[in-house]
Amino acid sequence: DVSLSMADLADMGFVAELVSAHDMYAMRLRDFAALGLDASLATQELNLRLAQIASQADLTDDHLRMLAGAFPQLSDGLLALIGGAAVVRWVVGP
């Protein structure tokens, strides 16, 4: 997709990574449903991936808010990263 290529060229490759993370999440949900497995693992994986993307791209809280608006299907996970405490909860539990 041209827009993803342009984002990458503008040092915003994390946009393509967010799209990929969402696509993987949707695939996992389908697979887990077909196998009768708990989908919460797919959500945990998505949230960890979002945290990794945000960390590697040095996204600020303002960036996360903006991206949550642009990617409503990822907004819960992105907004949970604001302040940085969500990563610890996802890795070690509540």
KOLPA-242203 format. One record per residue (C-alpha): residue in one letter; chain; x, y, z. Coordinates in steps of 0.2 Angstrom, whole numbers, plus 5000, padded with zeros to 4 digits. Layout:
! residues N
("A"; "A"; (X; Y; Z))
...
! end
This chain:
! residues 94
("D"; "A"; (5000; 5000; 5000))
("V"; "A"; (5007; 5017; 4995))
("S"; "A"; (5002; 5026; 5011))
("L"; "A"; (5011; 5014; 5022))
("S"; "A"; (5026; 5015; 5011))
("M"; "A"; (5025; 5034; 5012))
("A"; "A"; (5024; 5033; 5031))
("D"; "A"; (5039; 5022; 5031))
("L"; "A"; (5049; 5034; 5021))
("A"; "A"; (5044; 5048; 5032))
("D"; "A"; (5051; 5039; 5047))
("M"; "A"; (5034; 5034; 5053))
("G"; "A"; (5036; 5015; 5049))
("F"; "A"; (5027; 5012; 5066))
("V"; "A"; (5011; 5015; 5056))
("A"; "A"; (5014; 5000; 5046))
("E"; "A"; (5018; 4990; 5061))
("L"; "A"; (5002; 4995; 5070))
("V"; "A"; (4992; 4989; 5054))
("S"; "A"; (5002; 4973; 5055))
("A"; "A"; (4999; 4971; 5073))
("H"; "A"; (4980; 4973; 5070))
("D"; "A"; (4980; 4961; 5056))
("M"; "A"; (4989; 4948; 5067))
("Y"; "A"; (4977; 4951; 5081))
("A"; "A"; (4962; 4948; 5069))
("M"; "A"; (4970; 4932; 5063))
("R"; "A"; (4973; 4926; 5080))
("L"; "A"; (4955; 4929; 5085))
("R"; "A"; (4949; 4919; 5071))
("D"; "A"; (4961; 4905; 5074))
("F"; "A"; (4957; 4905; 5093))
("A"; "A"; (4938; 4905; 5090))
("A"; "A"; (4940; 4891; 5077))
("L"; "A"; (4949; 4881; 5090))
("G"; "A"; (4938; 4885; 5105))
("L"; "A"; (4952; 4894; 5114))
("D"; "A"; (4952; 4909; 5125))
("A"; "A"; (4955; 4924; 5115))
("S"; "A"; (4962; 4934; 5130))
("L"; "A"; (4979; 4927; 5124))
("A"; "A"; (4977; 4936; 5108))
("T"; "A"; (4973; 4952; 5117))
("Q"; "A"; (4989; 4950; 5128))
("E"; "A"; (4999; 4947; 5113))
("L"; "A"; (4992; 4963; 5104))
("N"; "A"; (4995; 4974; 5119))
("L"; "A"; (5013; 4968; 5121))
("R"; "A"; (5016; 4971; 5103))
("L"; "A"; (5009; 4989; 5104))
("A"; "A"; (5020; 4992; 5119))
("Q"; "A"; (5035; 4986; 5109))
("I"; "A"; (5030; 4997; 5094))
("A"; "A"; (5028; 5012; 5105))
("S"; "A"; (5044; 5010; 5114))
("Q"; "A"; (5054; 5007; 5098))
("A"; "A"; (5046; 5022; 5090))
("D"; "A"; (5048; 5033; 5106))
("L"; "A"; (5030; 5038; 5105))
("T"; "A"; (5024; 5051; 5118))
("D"; "A"; (5008; 5051; 5127))
("D"; "A"; (5002; 5064; 5114))
("H"; "A"; (5007; 5052; 5100))
("L"; "A"; (4998; 5038; 5108))
("R"; "A"; (4982; 5048; 5110))
("M"; "A"; (4983; 5054; 5091))
("L"; "A"; (4986; 5036; 5085))
("A"; "A"; (4971; 5030; 5096))
("G"; "A"; (4960; 5042; 5087))
("A"; "A"; (4967; 5036; 5070))
("F"; "A"; (4966; 5018; 5074))
("P"; "A"; (4950; 5016; 5084))
("Q"; "A"; (4952; 4997; 5084))
("L"; "A"; (4968; 4998; 5093))
("S"; "A"; (4963; 5013; 5104))
("D"; "A"; (4961; 5003; 5121))
("G"; "A"; (4978; 4996; 5119))
("L"; "A"; (4986; 5012; 5114))
("L"; "A"; (4978; 5022; 5127))
("A"; "A"; (4983; 5010; 5141))
("L"; "A"; (5001; 5014; 5137))
("I"; "A"; (4999; 5032; 5142))
("G"; "A"; (5010; 5034; 5157))
("G"; "A"; (5020; 5018; 5154))
("A"; "A"; (5012; 5007; 5168))
("A"; "A"; (5002; 4996; 5157))
("V"; "A"; (5017; 4986; 5151))
("V"; "A"; (5021; 4980; 5168))
("R"; "A"; (5003; 4974; 5171))
("W"; "A"; (5003; 4965; 5154))
("V"; "A"; (5019; 4956; 5158))
("V"; "A"; (5017; 4951; 5176))
("G"; "A"; (4998; 4953; 5178))
("P"; "A"; (4987; 4964; 5188))
! end
